[in-house]
Amino acid sequence: MVRLKDVAEACGVSVATVSRALNGRCGENKERAAYICRTARTMGYFPNAAAKTLKTSRSNNIGILYEDRMDHEYFSAMMEAIRRNAELRGYDLTFIRREVEKARDAYYEHARRRNLDGVIVIQADFDSAGVIRLATSSIPTVIIDHIYEGCDCVSNDNRSSVEELVRYARGKGHRALALIQGERGAVSQERLAGFYKACAELGIRVPSEYVRSGRFHDPAGCYAHLRSLLSLPEPPTCVLCPDDFSCLGALWQMKAAGIRVPEDVSLVGFDGLGADRMTGIRPTTCRQDYETIAAEAIGLLLDAIERPDAHVPRQITVPGCLLEGDTVSEPPAL
């Protein structure tokens, strides 16, 4: 069994320095802290959870609230990044089942009963009373991609990301742009606001029929909306899809129907998490920085857990990054 002392000897530092680094309290030298954490992980060091719980009255267990299916690339990548960051700081993860909210035990009571030190809400019905109660309770909670005033929240910059995609399409010559949204919520609202703002600034008129309410991770639904858009008397020349998975799935259905992308219509995705690896077609998209989002979420949560008297809730926005692909070209000649 690897001891704290063994890690200290391997790194050439004191036991106290190793302890501070592993608990995120080595801010004066982040490179050394990262080196210590990597060395501890390589050596197979794990904190003594039982001793730590007795000393701090904490369980070193973080709850993960995720109400949707586990097959979405963005959320899967997010959860893996959260797991890595949590383990580096000596914390385990426990999933909170959606059925909990439907039963007598609401999320808050369930987290209390499981003695969770804190909770990260990755995906949920943010308008539900159960999620709001948890977010505003005494249990440290971090919300991802939604904002509650006075709560810790970390979000992708959906508005600015869509603005950048619109400007990119306009730079390619497109003036007829449409948007297929995902489900109703803060993410869709921010993207819609960014879409309208960028179009207004660029002098692009957006007919009401150019904005469609769809779903995330739904290629069939995305394809149906695309066919409807292309059947309009004045169809759009470029369409922003809810995500890369929907975009590429719809693209293949359009190809089977004889519709060429980007020759006949340009498509834009969202996420940038490598959905193209299965198709060989790179979508023009915006990459969400899930690694930074996960690291910021863990940082906020552990600060709230370990420094409850000094912690001040924050709202952090993480910028995305435009990735040029194969699905946008100049609009077809009239």
C-alpha positions in Angstrom: 0.0 0.0 0.0 1.5 3.4 -1.1 1.7 5.9 1.7 1.7 9.7 1.6 5.3 9.5 2.8 6.2 7.4 -0.2 4.8 10.0 -2.6 6.7 12.7 -0.7 10.0 10.8 -1.1 9.4 10.2 -4.8 8.7 13.9 -5.4 11.5 15.1 -3.1 9.1 17.2 -1.0 7.6 17.1 2.5 4.5 15.1 3.4 2.7 18.4 4.2 3.4 19.6 0.7 2.0 16.4 -0.8 -1.1 16.7 1.3 -1.7 20.3 0.3 -1.2 19.5 -3.4 -3.6 16.5 -3.3 -6.2 18.7 -1.5 -5.9 21.5 -4.0 -4.2 23.9 -1.5 -0.9 24.4 -3.3 -1.8 27.5 -5.3 1.6 29.1 -5.0 3.1 26.5 -7.4 0.6 24.9 -9.7 3.2 23.1 -11.8 4.6 21.3 -8.7 1.1 20.5 -7.5 0.2 18.9 -10.9 3.5 16.9 -10.8 2.7 15.6 -7.3 -0.8 14.6 -8.3 0.5 12.8 -11.4 3.1 11.0 -9.4 0.6 10.0 -6.7 -1.7 8.6 -9.4 1.1 6.7 -11.2 2.3 5.2 -7.9 -1.3 4.1 -7.1 -1.8 6.3 -4.0 -5.3 6.7 -2.8 -6.3 8.7 0.3 -7.5 6.7 3.3 -11.2 7.6 2.9 -12.2 6.2 6.3 -9.7 8.3 8.2 -10.5 11.3 6.1 -14.2 11.0 6.9 -13.5 10.8 10.7 -11.2 13.8 10.6 -13.4 16.1 8.4 -17.0 14.7 9.0 -17.1 14.4 5.2 -17.8 11.3 3.1 -15.6 12.4 0.2 -18.4 11.4 -2.1 -19.9 13.6 -4.7 -23.4 13.1 -6.3 -23.9 13.3 -10.0 -27.4 14.2 -11.2 -28.0 13.3 -14.8 -31.6 12.7 -15.9 -31.2 11.8 -19.5 -29.8 8.7 -21.3 -26.0 8.0 -21.0 -25.4 7.8 -24.8 -24.8 11.5 -25.5 -21.2 12.2 -26.5 -21.0 15.6 -24.8 -22.4 14.4 -21.5 -20.4 11.2 -21.5 -17.2 13.2 -22.1 -18.2 15.6 -19.4 -18.8 12.9 -16.8 -15.5 11.2 -17.6 -13.6 14.5 -17.1 -15.5 15.1 -13.8 -14.5 11.6 -12.7 -10.8 12.2 -13.4 -10.8 15.6 -11.6 -12.7 14.2 -8.6 -10.4 11.2 -8.2 -7.3 13.4 -8.3 -8.7 15.3 -5.3 -9.6 12.1 -3.4 -13.4 12.1 -4.1 -15.7 9.3 -5.4 -18.8 9.8 -7.5 -22.3 8.5 -6.9 -25.1 8.7 -9.5 -28.4 10.0 -8.3 -31.2 8.1 -10.1 -34.0 10.0 -11.8 -36.5 7.7 -10.1 -35.5 9.3 -6.8 -37.4 12.4 -7.6 -40.5 10.5 -8.6 -40.6 8.6 -5.4 -41.0 9.9 -1.8 -37.3 10.8 -1.6 -36.6 14.0 -3.5 -33.1 14.8 -4.7 -32.3 16.9 -1.6 -33.4 14.3 0.9 -31.7 11.5 -1.1 -28.4 13.5 -1.1 -28.7 14.0 2.7 -29.5 10.4 3.3 -26.5 9.2 1.2 -24.3 11.7 3.1 -23.1 13.3 -0.1 -20.7 16.1 0.4 -22.0 17.9 -2.7 -23.7 17.4 -6.0 -23.0 18.4 -9.6 -26.1 18.7 -11.8 -25.1 17.9 -15.4 -28.5 17.5 -17.0 -32.0 17.8 -15.6 -35.3 19.5 -15.7 -34.1 22.8 -14.3 -37.6 24.1 -13.8 -38.6 21.3 -11.5 -39.1 22.0 -7.8 -36.8 19.1 -6.8 -33.8 20.4 -8.8 -34.4 24.0 -7.6 -34.6 22.9 -4.0 -31.3 21.0 -4.3 -29.5 23.9 -6.0 -30.6 26.4 -3.3 -30.2 24.0 -0.3 -27.3 23.8 2.2 -25.8 21.0 0.2 -23.0 22.4 -2.0 -24.3 22.1 -5.6 -22.8 23.1 -8.9 -25.1 23.5 -12.0 -23.7 22.9 -15.5 -25.2 24.8 -18.5 -28.0 26.5 -16.5 -28.0 29.5 -14.2 -29.7 30.0 -10.9 -29.0 33.4 -9.3 -26.8 33.0 -6.2 -25.7 29.5 -7.1 -22.5 28.0 -8.5 -22.9 27.5 -12.2 -20.5 26.6 -15.1 -21.7 27.1 -18.6 -20.5 26.8 -22.2 -20.7 30.2 -23.9 -23.6 29.1 -26.1 -24.6 32.6 -27.2 -21.1 33.8 -28.4 -20.5 30.4 -30.0 -23.5 30.6 -32.2 -22.7 34.2 -33.0 -19.3 33.1 -34.2 -20.9 30.3 -36.4 -23.3 32.8 -37.9 -20.5 35.2 -38.7 -18.5 32.3 -40.3 -21.4 31.3 -42.5 -22.0 34.9 -43.5 -18.3 35.2 -44.4 -18.8 32.2 -46.8 -21.5 34.2 -48.5 -24.7 32.9 -46.8 -27.6 35.4 -46.2 -30.4 32.8 -45.8 -29.7 31.1 -42.4 -32.0 28.8 -40.5 -31.7 27.3 -37.0 -33.0 24.0 -35.6 -33.1 24.2 -31.8 -32.7 21.5 -29.2 -35.2 21.1 -26.3 -36.5 24.1 -24.5 -34.1 25.3 -21.8 -31.3 27.7 -21.0 -28.9 26.3 -23.6 -31.4 26.6 -26.5 -32.5 30.1 -25.3 -28.9 31.3 -25.3 -28.2 29.8 -28.7 -31.4 31.4 -30.1 -30.4 34.8 -28.7 -27.0 34.5 -30.2 -28.5 33.5 -33.6 -30.8 36.5 -33.7 -28.2 38.9 -32.4 -25.6 38.0 -35.0 -28.1 38.0 -37.8 -29.3 41.4 -36.8 -25.8 42.8 -36.7 -25.0 41.4 -40.1 -28.3 42.6 -41.7 -29.6 39.1 -42.2 -33.4 38.8 -42.2 -34.7 35.7 -40.4 -38.2 34.6 -41.5 -40.2 33.0 -38.6 -40.3 29.6 -40.5 -36.5 29.5 -40.5 -36.4 28.8 -36.7 -37.5 25.3 -35.8 -38.0 23.6 -32.4 -36.3 20.2 -32.5 -34.4 18.0 -30.1 -30.8 17.3 -29.3 -29.3 14.0 -30.4 -32.1 13.4 -32.9 -30.9 12.8 -36.5 -34.4 11.7 -37.7 -36.0 14.8 -36.3 -33.2 17.0 -37.7 -33.6 15.5 -41.1 -37.4 16.1 -41.1 -36.9 19.7 -40.3 -34.2 20.1 -43.0 -36.5 18.6 -45.6 -39.3 21.0 -44.5 -36.9 24.0 -44.7 -35.7 23.0 -48.1 -39.3 22.7 -49.4 -40.0 26.4 -48.6 -40.4 28.8 -51.6 -37.2 30.5 -50.5 -35.2 27.8 -48.7 -32.2 28.6 -46.5 -28.7 28.0 -47.9 -27.2 27.2 -44.5 -28.8 25.5 -41.5 -27.5 25.4 -37.9 -28.3 22.0 -36.4 -28.7 21.2 -32.6 -25.5 19.1 -32.4 -22.9 17.2 -34.5 -24.7 13.8 -34.0 -28.0 15.2 -35.4 -26.2 17.1 -38.2 -24.2 14.1 -39.5 -27.1 11.7 -39.1 -29.3 14.0 -41.1 -26.6 14.5 -43.6 -26.5 10.8 -44.5 -30.3 10.7 -44.8 -30.1 13.7 -47.2 -27.4 12.0 -49.2 -29.6 9.0 -49.6 -32.3 11.3 -50.9 -30.0 12.9 -53.4 -29.4 16.1 -51.5 -25.8 17.1 -51.5 -24.0 18.8 -48.6 -22.6 21.4 -48.9 -23.2 21.8 -52.6 -27.0 22.0 -52.3 -27.2 23.2 -48.7 -24.6 23.9 -46.0 -24.9 22.4 -42.5 -23.4 23.5 -39.2 -23.2 21.3 -36.1 -22.3 21.9 -32.4 -20.2 20.0 -29.8 -17.0 19.2 -31.7 -16.4 16.0 -29.8 -15.4 13.7 -32.7 -18.7 12.5 -34.0 -17.1 12.6 -37.5 -14.8 9.6 -36.6 -17.5 7.2 -37.7 -18.5 9.0 -40.9 -15.2 10.5 -42.1 -17.0 13.8 -42.7 -15.9 16.7 -40.5 -18.8 19.0 -39.7 -18.2 22.7 -39.4 -19.0 23.1 -35.7 -18.2 24.7 -32.4 -16.2 22.6 -29.9 -17.4 22.8 -26.3 -14.5 22.7 -23.9 -15.9 20.0 -21.6 -12.5 19.5 -19.9 -12.4 23.1 -18.7 -16.1 23.0 -17.7 -15.5 19.8 -15.7 -12.4 21.3 -14.0 -14.2 24.5 -13.1 -17.2 22.6 -11.7 -15.0 20.4 -9.5 -13.1 23.4 -8.4 -16.2 25.4 -7.4 -17.8 22.4 -5.6 -14.7 21.4 -3.6 -14.2 25.0 -2.6 -17.8 25.1 -1.3 -17.3 21.7 0.5 -13.9 22.4 2.0 -14.2 26.2 2.7 -17.9 26.6 3.5 -17.4 29.8 5.5 -15.3 31.6 2.9 -16.9 30.3 -0.3 -18.7 32.8 -2.6 -20.9 31.3 -5.3 -19.7 32.1 -8.8 -21.0 31.9 -12.4 -18.3 30.8 -14.9 -18.7 30.9 -18.6 -16.3 28.8 -20.7 -15.7 29.9 -24.4 -16.1 27.5 -27.3 -13.9 27.1 -30.4 -15.0 27.2 -34.0 -13.8 24.2 -36.0 -13.9 24.4 -39.8 -15.1 21.3 -41.5 -16.5 19.9 -44.8 -20.1 20.9 -44.5 -20.1 24.6 -45.3 -19.2 26.2 -48.6 -20.4 29.1 -50.7 -24.2 29.1 -51.3 -25.4 27.6 -54.5 -25.8 30.0 -57.4 -29.4 31.1 -58.0 
